[in-house]
Amino acid sequence: MIGTLTSDNRLEGRRMRRDASPDFIEALARGLDVLRGFEPGRPVMTLSEVAAKADLARPTARRVLITLEALGYVRAEEAGFSLTPRVLELGMAYIGSRNLWELAEPHLRDLVARTNESCSIAQLDGSDIVYVARVAVPKLVALSVTIGTRFPAIQTSLGKVLLASLSGDELDEVLASPSRSGITPRWTPTRQELDELLRDVRAKGWVATDQELALGIRSVAAPIRNGEGRTIAAVNVNAHAAETSIEHLVEDHLPLLLRAAGAISADWAAWEARPIAVHAG
């Protein structure tokens, strides 16, 4: 006798199909299923509706929603749950990073050619910086850096530039978030020292660091701004302490860095202001 296919049966069948690869992370897939369940015309859904839409058992849907709420992607309301604007980051991070790299690449490569040092662009993620673009030269350094590498923001030139662009409340929130870099820095300032340092960064428009994160690493960084003057990223020149003095970094490399940061900012502002074609449906 053929019985009715229950929700649990459907879930088990889907789980078997999606778990074919040992590297597949089912929990991540379930989270994305929940996010995709919020469609136009359904801004708020109950737990039961979310579970049904994502084809999940209610306890599983509840755990996913609690996790997404803790991460800031979902908001609990009286009538159920709704998405927050932070969901836009999932798409805009990709779009923004790709366009930022396409705009920055020629300037970054030119900066590397002129300084013979590695140059990078990073953005802020919690209390860490994350590298989104980099052109490297083959040199022995204490810490390996690739796209996606994260370091504590406070101890890096890129991070100081990004932290200096925040309001007081934003800075408090960022500093309350623990680093996920796994790095133990050589130097950790008091809050008073950090506030004084960031005031100096705002006044000068750039900052240099000398082996605060790890031995042998010196760098100088400047902001990349959009057309409204808001800092969207930071760019730096990174050097080995045994080869490059702070004086050389500031006197020789900084002017080139500031010119590159200005050129990238101008290109970004022009890209933002481009006319967007509207196609009739």
matplotlib code that plots the C-alpha trace (Angstrom):
import matplotlib.pyplot as plt

x = [0.0, 1.4, 1.0, 1.0, 4.5, 5.0, 7.1, 9.7, 9.8, 10.4, 13.1, 14.9, 14.7, 16.1, 18.8, 19.9, 20.2, 22.1, 24.5, 26.0, 29.3, 31.1, 32.1, 28.6, 27.5, 23.8, 23.4, 24.7, 22.3, 19.4, 20.3, 20.2, 16.9, 15.4, 16.7, 15.4, 12.0, 11.3, 9.8, 8.3, 4.9, 5.9, 8.1, 7.0, 6.5, 5.7, 7.9, 5.5, 5.5, 9.3, 9.6, 7.1, 8.7, 12.2, 11.0, 12.4, 11.1, 9.9, 12.7, 15.3, 13.8, 13.7, 17.4, 18.3, 16.2, 17.8, 21.2, 20.4, 18.9, 22.1, 24.1, 21.8, 20.2, 16.7, 14.6, 11.9, 8.6, 5.2, 3.8, 6.8, 10.2, 11.5, 14.8, 17.0, 18.9, 22.1, 21.0, 22.0, 25.6, 25.6, 25.1, 26.7, 29.9, 30.4, 29.4, 31.3, 34.5, 34.5, 34.0, 36.5, 39.1, 38.4, 38.7, 41.7, 43.8, 45.7, 46.4, 47.5, 49.8, 51.3, 51.9, 53.7, 55.9, 56.9, 57.5, 58.6, 56.6, 53.4, 50.2, 46.8, 43.2, 41.1, 37.7, 36.4, 34.5, 33.8, 37.0, 39.1, 40.2, 39.7, 41.9, 39.8, 42.6, 46.3, 49.3, 52.3, 56.1, 58.1, 59.5, 59.9, 57.4, 56.3, 52.6, 51.2, 48.5, 46.0, 42.6, 40.3, 43.0, 41.9, 44.0, 43.0, 42.2, 43.8, 47.3, 47.3, 47.7, 44.7, 42.6, 43.5, 42.4, 39.1, 38.5, 39.2, 36.3, 33.8, 31.5, 32.0, 29.1, 30.2, 33.7, 32.4, 30.3, 33.3, 35.7, 33.2, 33.4, 36.2, 38.7, 38.2, 41.7, 43.4, 46.4, 47.9, 49.4, 52.6, 51.0, 47.6, 46.8, 44.6, 41.3, 42.8, 45.9, 43.7, 41.4, 44.4, 45.9, 42.7, 42.3, 45.8, 44.8, 41.7, 43.9, 46.6, 44.5, 47.0, 48.9, 52.1, 52.6, 55.9, 55.7, 52.7, 51.0, 54.1, 57.9, 59.2, 56.0, 55.9, 53.2, 51.5, 47.9, 45.4, 41.6, 39.6, 36.5, 33.3, 31.8, 30.2, 33.6, 32.8, 35.6, 34.8, 38.1, 41.8, 44.9, 48.5, 52.1, 53.6, 57.4, 59.8, 61.4, 64.9, 64.8, 62.7, 62.8, 59.8, 61.4, 61.7, 58.1, 56.7, 59.0, 59.1, 56.2, 53.5, 53.2, 52.8, 50.2, 48.2, 48.2, 47.0, 44.3, 43.0, 42.9, 41.0, 38.6, 38.0, 37.3, 35.0, 33.0, 32.7, 31.5, 28.9, 27.6, 27.3, 23.9, 22.0, 20.0, 16.3, 14.8, 11.0, 9.4]
y = [0.0, 3.4, 5.9, 9.6, 11.2, 13.0, 16.1, 14.0, 11.7, 14.7, 16.0, 12.7, 12.3, 15.8, 15.2, 12.1, 13.9, 16.9, 14.9, 12.9, 14.8, 14.3, 18.0, 19.3, 21.4, 20.7, 23.3, 26.1, 24.9, 25.0, 28.6, 29.6, 27.8, 29.9, 33.2, 32.3, 31.6, 35.3, 36.4, 39.7, 40.0, 37.9, 40.2, 38.5, 34.8, 32.7, 29.8, 27.4, 29.3, 29.4, 25.7, 24.9, 27.2, 25.9, 22.3, 21.9, 20.5, 23.2, 22.6, 22.8, 26.0, 27.5, 26.9, 28.3, 31.5, 31.9, 31.6, 34.1, 36.5, 36.3, 37.1, 40.1, 38.7, 38.1, 40.1, 38.5, 40.4, 39.9, 38.4, 36.2, 36.8, 39.2, 39.9, 42.8, 45.0, 43.2, 40.4, 42.9, 42.5, 38.9, 40.2, 43.6, 42.3, 40.3, 43.0, 45.7, 43.6, 42.7, 46.3, 47.6, 45.1, 45.9, 49.6, 49.3, 46.8, 49.1, 51.6, 48.8, 47.2, 50.6, 51.3, 47.9, 48.7, 52.1, 50.9, 47.3, 46.4, 44.3, 46.4, 45.4, 46.6, 45.6, 46.2, 46.0, 42.9, 43.2, 44.0, 42.4, 43.5, 41.2, 41.4, 41.9, 42.8, 42.3, 42.5, 40.9, 40.8, 37.7, 38.6, 36.6, 38.0, 36.8, 36.4, 35.0, 37.1, 36.1, 37.3, 36.6, 36.7, 38.4, 40.3, 42.2, 45.8, 47.7, 46.5, 47.1, 50.2, 49.2, 48.6, 51.9, 53.8, 51.9, 52.3, 56.0, 56.4, 55.1, 57.1, 56.7, 54.3, 52.3, 52.0, 50.8, 48.1, 47.0, 46.8, 44.8, 42.1, 39.6, 39.0, 35.9, 36.0, 33.6, 36.0, 37.2, 40.6, 41.9, 45.2, 46.0, 49.6, 50.9, 52.5, 55.9, 55.1, 53.9, 57.0, 59.3, 57.3, 57.4, 61.1, 61.4, 59.2, 61.4, 64.6, 63.3, 61.1, 58.2, 56.0, 54.0, 50.9, 49.4, 45.7, 46.0, 42.9, 40.8, 41.2, 42.3, 44.0, 47.7, 49.4, 52.6, 53.0, 55.5, 55.5, 54.8, 56.9, 57.0, 60.0, 61.1, 61.1, 57.9, 55.5, 52.2, 50.5, 51.1, 50.6, 50.0, 49.5, 46.7, 46.3, 44.1, 45.9, 44.5, 46.2, 49.3, 52.0, 53.8, 57.0, 55.5, 54.2, 57.6, 59.9, 57.8, 55.4, 57.5, 60.1, 57.4, 55.6, 58.8, 59.4, 55.8, 56.0, 59.3, 57.8, 54.7, 56.9, 59.0, 56.0, 54.5, 57.8, 57.9, 54.3, 55.1, 58.1, 56.2, 56.3, 53.0, 51.9, 51.1, 48.5, 48.4, 45.1]
z = [0.0, -0.9, 1.9, 1.9, 1.6, 4.8, 5.4, 7.2, 4.2, 1.9, 4.2, 4.4, 0.6, 0.1, 2.7, 0.9, -2.4, -1.0, 1.2, -1.6, -1.1, 2.2, 2.0, 1.7, 4.7, 5.2, 8.0, 5.6, 2.9, 5.4, 6.4, 2.7, 2.2, 5.0, 3.6, 0.1, 1.6, 2.2, -1.2, -2.4, -0.8, 2.2, 4.3, 7.6, 8.1, 11.1, 12.2, 10.6, 7.3, 7.3, 8.0, 5.3, 2.7, 3.4, 3.7, 7.2, 10.4, 12.8, 15.4, 12.7, 11.2, 14.7, 15.3, 11.9, 12.6, 16.0, 14.4, 11.6, 14.2, 16.3, 13.1, 12.3, 9.2, 10.6, 13.0, 15.3, 15.3, 16.9, 13.8, 13.0, 11.4, 8.8, 7.0, 8.0, 5.5, 6.4, 4.0, 1.2, 2.3, 1.0, -2.6, -2.3, -0.9, -4.0, -6.4, -4.5, -4.2, -7.8, -9.0, -6.4, -7.7, -11.4, -10.7, -8.3, -10.2, -12.6, -9.8, -7.4, -10.0, -10.8, -7.1, -6.8, -9.8, -8.3, -4.8, -5.4, -2.3, -1.9, -1.9, -0.6, -0.2, 2.8, 4.3, 7.9, 9.1, 12.8, 14.6, 11.8, 8.4, 5.5, 2.4, -0.8, -3.3, -3.3, -5.6, -4.0, -4.7, -3.7, -0.3, 3.0, 5.5, 8.9, 8.0, 4.8, 3.1, 0.5, -0.5, 2.4, 5.0, 8.2, 10.8, 13.9, 12.7, 15.6, 14.9, 11.1, 9.1, 7.0, 10.1, 11.8, 8.7, 8.6, 12.4, 12.2, 9.7, 12.3, 14.6, 18.4, 18.6, 15.6, 17.0, 20.4, 18.6, 16.5, 19.5, 21.4, 18.7, 19.3, 16.5, 14.4, 12.9, 15.3, 15.5, 18.8, 18.1, 19.5, 20.8, 22.2, 23.0, 25.8, 24.7, 25.5, 23.3, 20.5, 20.6, 20.5, 17.6, 15.6, 16.1, 14.6, 11.6, 11.0, 11.1, 8.8, 6.5, 6.6, 9.2, 9.4, 11.6, 12.8, 13.7, 15.9, 14.5, 14.0, 13.8, 10.5, 9.2, 8.5, 6.4, 5.6, 4.6, 3.3, 2.8, -0.4, -0.4, -2.4, -4.0, -0.7, 1.1, 3.1, 3.6, 1.8, 2.0, 2.8, 0.7, 1.9, 1.0, 3.0, 3.6, 5.5, 8.5, 7.7, 4.2, 4.6, 7.3, 8.6, 7.2, 3.7, 3.9, 4.8, 2.7, -0.4, -0.6, 1.1, -1.6, -4.2, -2.0, -1.5, -5.2, -5.9, -3.1, -4.7, -8.2, -6.9, -5.0, -8.1, -10.2, -7.6, -7.4, -11.2, -11.2, -8.6, -10.5, -13.8, -15.5, -14.9, -17.9, -17.2, -19.4, -20.0, -19.0]

ax = plt.figure().add_subplot(projection="3d")
ax.plot(x, y, z, "-o")
ax.set_aspect("equal")
plt.show()
